[in-house]
Amino acid sequence: MMNVLIVFAHPESESLNGSLKELAVDVLNDEGHQVQVSDLYTMNWKAVLDKDDFPERMNKELFNPIAEQLNAVEKDNIPLDIKREMDKVLWSDVIIFQFPIWWSNFPAILKGWIDRVFYNGFAFNVGEMKLYNEGLLKGKKGMLSFTTGASRELYTDKGPHGDIEVLVKYFNHLLFEFVGMDALPYFAIFGPGEMSEEERENELDRFEEIIRNLP
C-alpha cells in the first residue's frame, strides 16, 4: 500500500485535468492505496513567498527567504497553511503534480506551492549540502502529469516550442531530484482540444493503466 499526494493545479474542476485527478483518486483507492489531494485553487492557496510567511523573522533588516525558512524550521514557527502541506509531503510515498502547461511552465499557483512548501531545512538543506542524492525527501517519488494546449508536433526538437523532453528533464531534475526524490516517467496529453471524444477517452484509459501500475 502507498500513500499518494496529488497536488492539483487547475482552476476548473470539470476540466480534463480535473478528470485526470478524479480518475487517479478512484483508481488508487480501488487499488487499496491512501490518497490525499491538495486542490490549490479550491484551497485559495497563497502563491507568493514573501515576508508575511515569516512573522518572527531572524533578520528584520534584510529579507533572505532561504535563511528565514531554515530558521522557521529550527524554531518550529512555520505558518499553518505551509505546515499542513509539509505534513502531507512527509506522509506521502508518491507525489503527483496534475496541471496544465502554461507558458511552458507550471501555473503560478503550483510554482507558489513549491516555493512555499519545499523549504530549506525541510526538503533540502543548503548549508549542509543535503541536495540531490542527499536531499531531505530521499526515498519518495514524484510524477508530472499535465496537459498542453498545443499538439505533440509543436513540442519536438524541430517544433516551435522545443522538445518537451528537455522541459520535463529540467522540471524533474531541479524539482524532484534536487530534494532527493526519484522522478517517475511523466504523463502528458498534448492538444486535447483538437482530439475527438474517443481519442480523449483513450488517453484517460492510458492514464488509468499508468496509475494502476505505479511502482
Sequence and secondary structure as in RCSB ss.txt:
>XXXX:A:sequence
MMNVLIVFAHPESESLNGSLKELAVDVLNDEGHQVQVSDLYTMNWKAVLDKDDFPERMNKELFNPIAEQLNAVEK
DNIPLDIKREMDKVLWSDVIIFQFPIWWSNFPAILKGWIDRVFYNGFAFNVGEMKLYNEGLLKGKKGMLSFTTGA
SRELYTDKGPHGDIEVLVKYFNHLLFEFVGMDALPYFAIFGPGEMSEEERENELDRFEEIIRNLP
>XXXX:A:secstr
  EEEEEE  S TTSHHHHHHHHHHHHHHHTT EEEEEETTTTT      GGG SS S SSS  HHHHHHHHHHT
T   HHHHHHHHHHHH SEEEEEEE BTTB  HHHHHHHHHHS BTTTBBTTTTB GGG TTTT EEEEEEEESS
 GGGGSTTSTT  HHHHHHHHIIIIIGGGT EE   EEEE GGGS HHHHHHHHHHHHHHHHT  
